[in-house]
Amino acid sequence: IPNMIAYRDDLIRIRDVHELSTEFIMTLYLTRGLTPQIVEEMAKLDFPCAVKYYPPKPGTTTGSGFGIPLEEAHEVLVAMEQCGVRLLGHFESEEDDDGKPLPHEHREDHFAIHRFPGLRNKYHKLRITVEHATTANAIRCVKEDGSGLTTRTITPQALILVREDLDSLTWRNHGRCMPIAKTKRDRDAVREFAFSGDFRGYAGDDTAAHPSKSKNVPFAEATSGCYWPHSAAAYVDIFYKHGALQNLPKFAA
């Protein structure tokens, strides 16, 4: 927590120099070092905090490989549930139920179908944000929770790209991120939810700057993550083209 506070202080200083009013949500990684006591301390801070879950296997996405499986975090998740600390999840399964590796196209749905319902039911008061939705099943996980405790962030690339685009675009490596773009049906479901004005779906551009040398390589080797400094404009463009501009303030705020 001291490191998190010091990092936030640095951000506040930069913010104030530019006379901005940005508020920062500070996160701690769900690792073996995170304890229920730390969660309780987080909940007492006077700024918003959350816990970030990444798949535990290295290479699943940028930042993965240092955390623990959710099944090994029971006491921490209970503390989060009791203290109101939100879980921000990159929810993808690296393997199926038989331990066989899953292709990127199937990982998000496998988690949504086989693992998310159990997580939601076991910790029914836990506030969960399922980050960067790209599939219809991922959207369904949110819609089916009438409590409002389950929410979704949606990236601009999830509203624009489909998997085939990543085989044809000249800049396709810069659209390679995880969860990877899916089918037109999936994209349409994500769009419908984003454009609807439902408070449970909101902007999370997940923009990540990577060195060019890690992107200008063969597609399968390119670092996962999109750097879209124009993400606000991309959201405006897609909402405008689909006649949903009136709901953009809800989505963006």
C-alpha positions as CSV (number, residue, x, y, z in Angstrom):
1,I,0.0,0.0,0.0
2,P,2.8,2.6,0.7
3,N,4.1,2.1,-2.9
4,M,0.6,2.5,-4.3
5,I,0.1,5.7,-2.3
6,A,3.5,7.0,-3.5
7,Y,2.6,6.2,-7.1
8,R,-0.7,8.0,-6.7
9,D,1.0,11.1,-5.2
10,D,3.3,11.2,-8.3
11,L,0.2,11.1,-10.6
12,I,-1.5,13.8,-8.6
13,R,1.5,16.1,-8.9
14,I,1.5,15.6,-12.7
15,R,-2.3,16.1,-12.8
16,D,-2.1,19.3,-10.9
17,V,0.7,20.8,-13.1
18,H,-1.7,20.4,-16.0
19,E,-4.7,21.7,-14.0
20,L,-6.8,18.6,-14.6
21,S,-9.4,17.1,-12.4
22,T,-8.8,13.4,-13.2
23,E,-9.4,10.9,-10.4
24,F,-7.3,7.7,-10.4
25,I,-8.5,4.2,-9.5
26,M,-5.5,2.6,-7.8
27,T,-5.1,-1.2,-8.1
28,L,-3.1,-4.0,-6.5
29,Y,-2.4,-7.2,-8.4
30,L,-4.0,-10.4,-7.0
31,T,-0.8,-12.2,-6.0
32,R,0.2,-14.4,-3.0
33,G,1.3,-11.2,-1.3
34,L,-2.2,-9.8,-1.1
35,T,-3.9,-10.6,2.2
36,P,-7.3,-9.9,3.7
37,Q,-5.6,-7.4,6.0
38,I,-4.3,-5.4,3.0
39,V,-7.8,-5.5,1.5
40,E,-9.2,-4.0,4.7
41,E,-6.6,-1.3,4.6
42,M,-7.4,-0.5,1.0
43,A,-11.1,-0.1,1.9
44,K,-10.2,2.6,4.5
45,L,-8.3,4.8,2.0
46,D,-9.9,8.1,0.9
47,F,-9.5,7.3,-2.8
48,P,-11.0,4.5,-5.0
49,C,-9.0,1.2,-5.0
50,A,-9.5,-2.2,-6.6
51,V,-7.8,-5.5,-7.1
52,K,-6.7,-6.7,-10.5
53,Y,-6.8,-10.3,-11.6
54,Y,-4.7,-11.6,-14.5
55,P,-4.6,-15.2,-15.7
56,P,-1.8,-16.9,-13.8
57,K,-0.1,-18.4,-16.8
58,P,2.8,-16.3,-18.3
59,G,2.2,-15.1,-21.8
60,T,-1.6,-15.2,-21.7
61,T,-1.7,-11.4,-21.9
62,T,0.6,-8.6,-21.0
63,G,1.1,-8.6,-17.3
64,S,0.0,-12.2,-16.7
65,G,2.1,-14.8,-15.0
66,F,2.6,-13.3,-11.5
67,G,-0.8,-13.8,-10.0
68,I,-2.7,-16.7,-8.5
69,P,-5.7,-18.7,-9.6
70,L,-9.0,-17.4,-8.2
71,E,-9.5,-20.8,-6.5
72,E,-6.5,-20.0,-4.3
73,A,-7.7,-16.5,-3.3
74,H,-10.8,-17.4,-1.3
75,E,-9.9,-15.5,1.9
76,V,-9.0,-12.4,-0.1
77,L,-12.1,-12.5,-2.2
78,V,-14.2,-12.9,1.0
79,A,-12.5,-9.8,2.4
80,M,-13.1,-7.9,-0.8
81,E,-16.8,-8.9,-0.7
82,Q,-17.1,-7.7,2.9
83,C,-15.2,-4.4,2.4
84,G,-16.7,-3.5,-1.0
85,V,-13.4,-3.6,-2.8
86,R,-14.0,-4.3,-6.5
87,L,-12.4,-7.2,-8.5
88,L,-11.2,-6.1,-12.0
89,G,-10.8,-9.2,-14.0
90,H,-9.0,-10.2,-17.2
91,F,-11.2,-13.3,-17.4
92,E,-9.8,-15.8,-19.9
93,S,-9.1,-19.5,-19.5
94,E,-5.8,-20.7,-20.8
95,E,-6.8,-24.3,-20.8
96,D,-10.1,-26.3,-21.1
97,D,-11.4,-28.6,-18.3
98,D,-9.1,-31.4,-19.4
99,G,-6.0,-29.2,-19.2
100,K,-5.6,-28.8,-23.0
101,P,-4.5,-25.4,-24.3
102,L,-7.3,-23.2,-25.7
103,P,-6.8,-21.0,-28.8
104,H,-7.1,-17.3,-28.1
105,E,-10.5,-17.2,-29.9
106,H,-12.1,-19.6,-27.3
107,R,-10.5,-18.4,-24.0
108,E,-12.9,-15.7,-23.0
109,D,-16.0,-17.7,-23.8
110,H,-14.7,-20.7,-21.9
111,F,-14.3,-18.6,-18.8
112,A,-17.7,-16.9,-19.3
113,I,-19.5,-20.3,-19.7
114,H,-17.6,-22.6,-17.3
115,R,-16.0,-20.4,-14.6
116,F,-17.7,-17.1,-14.2
117,P,-21.1,-18.4,-13.0
118,G,-19.3,-20.3,-10.2
119,L,-17.4,-17.2,-9.2
120,R,-20.5,-15.0,-9.3
121,N,-22.6,-17.5,-7.2
122,K,-19.9,-18.2,-4.6
123,Y,-19.2,-14.5,-3.9
124,H,-22.7,-13.1,-4.7
125,K,-22.0,-9.8,-3.0
126,L,-18.6,-9.2,-4.6
127,R,-18.4,-6.2,-6.9
128,I,-16.9,-7.5,-10.2
129,T,-15.8,-5.7,-13.4
130,V,-15.2,-8.0,-16.3
131,E,-12.8,-6.1,-18.3
132,H,-12.6,-5.6,-22.1
133,A,-15.6,-7.7,-23.3
134,T,-15.4,-9.1,-26.8
135,T,-18.0,-11.9,-26.9
136,A,-21.8,-12.3,-26.7
137,N,-21.4,-14.8,-23.8
138,A,-19.3,-12.3,-21.9
139,I,-22.0,-9.7,-22.3
140,R,-24.6,-12.3,-21.1
141,C,-22.7,-12.7,-17.8
142,V,-23.4,-9.1,-17.1
143,K,-27.0,-8.9,-18.3
144,E,-28.0,-12.0,-16.2
145,D,-26.8,-10.3,-12.9
146,G,-29.8,-8.1,-12.0
147,S,-28.0,-6.9,-8.8
148,G,-25.9,-4.5,-10.8
149,L,-22.8,-5.8,-9.0
150,T,-21.3,-7.2,-12.3
151,T,-20.2,-4.6,-14.8
152,R,-18.2,-4.6,-18.1
153,T,-15.6,-2.4,-19.7
154,I,-15.5,-2.2,-23.4
155,T,-12.6,-1.1,-25.6
156,P,-12.9,0.9,-28.8
157,Q,-11.3,-2.0,-30.7
158,A,-13.9,-4.4,-29.5
159,L,-16.6,-2.1,-31.1
160,I,-14.7,-1.9,-34.4
161,L,-12.6,-5.0,-35.2
162,V,-13.4,-8.6,-35.9
163,R,-10.9,-11.5,-36.1
164,E,-10.7,-11.4,-39.9
165,D,-9.5,-7.8,-39.7
166,L,-6.4,-9.0,-38.0
167,D,-5.6,-11.1,-41.0
168,S,-6.0,-8.3,-43.6
169,L,-5.2,-4.9,-42.0
170,T,-1.7,-3.5,-42.7
171,W,-1.6,-2.3,-39.1
172,R,-3.0,-5.6,-37.8
173,N,-0.3,-6.1,-35.2
174,H,-1.5,-2.9,-33.5
175,G,-4.9,-4.4,-33.2
176,R,-3.6,-7.5,-31.5
177,C,-4.7,-7.5,-27.9
178,M,-6.2,-10.0,-25.5
179,P,-9.0,-10.9,-25.5
180,I,-8.5,-11.1,-29.2
181,A,-11.2,-9.7,-31.6
182,K,-14.0,-12.2,-32.2
183,T,-16.8,-12.7,-34.7
184,K,-19.2,-10.2,-36.2
185,R,-22.0,-11.7,-34.1
186,D,-19.9,-11.2,-31.0
187,R,-19.0,-7.6,-32.0
188,D,-22.7,-6.8,-32.7
189,A,-23.6,-8.0,-29.1
190,V,-20.9,-5.9,-27.6
191,R,-22.1,-2.9,-29.7
192,E,-25.7,-3.4,-28.7
193,F,-24.8,-3.4,-25.0
194,A,-22.5,-0.4,-25.3
195,F,-25.0,1.7,-27.2
196,S,-27.9,0.8,-25.0
197,G,-27.1,3.2,-22.1
198,D,-27.0,0.3,-19.6
199,F,-24.9,1.6,-16.7
200,R,-23.3,-1.8,-16.4
201,G,-21.3,-1.3,-19.6
202,Y,-18.8,1.5,-19.8
203,A,-15.6,2.7,-21.5
204,G,-12.3,1.1,-20.6
205,D,-10.0,1.7,-23.5
206,D,-7.2,-0.5,-22.1
207,T,-4.8,1.6,-24.2
208,A,-1.2,0.3,-23.7
209,A,1.9,1.8,-25.2
210,H,4.5,-0.8,-26.2
211,P,7.9,-0.3,-27.9
212,S,7.7,-0.5,-31.7
213,K,10.2,-3.3,-31.7
214,S,7.7,-5.5,-29.8
215,K,5.0,-4.8,-32.2
216,N,6.8,-4.8,-35.6
217,V,7.4,-8.6,-35.5
218,P,5.4,-11.6,-36.9
219,F,1.8,-11.3,-35.8
220,A,1.8,-14.2,-33.3
221,E,4.8,-12.8,-31.6
222,A,3.6,-9.2,-31.3
223,T,3.0,-7.9,-27.8
224,S,-0.6,-8.0,-26.7
225,G,-2.1,-4.5,-26.3
226,C,-3.5,-1.7,-28.4
227,Y,-2.1,1.8,-28.1
228,W,-5.0,4.1,-29.2
229,P,-4.2,7.6,-28.0
230,H,-7.2,8.6,-30.1
231,S,-9.6,6.3,-28.2
232,A,-12.0,9.0,-27.2
233,A,-12.4,10.0,-30.8
234,A,-12.9,6.3,-31.8
235,Y,-15.7,5.9,-29.3
236,V,-17.4,9.1,-30.6
237,D,-17.1,8.0,-34.2
238,I,-18.6,4.5,-33.6
239,F,-21.4,5.8,-31.4
240,Y,-22.2,8.6,-34.0
241,K,-22.3,6.1,-36.9
242,H,-24.8,4.0,-35.1
243,G,-27.1,6.8,-33.9
244,A,-26.2,6.3,-30.3
245,L,-24.4,9.5,-29.5
246,Q,-27.0,10.4,-26.9
247,N,-25.8,7.5,-24.7
248,L,-22.1,8.2,-25.0
249,P,-22.0,10.4,-21.9
250,K,-23.4,7.5,-19.8
251,F,-20.9,5.1,-21.4
252,A,-17.9,7.4,-21.0
253,A,-18.7,8.6,-17.4
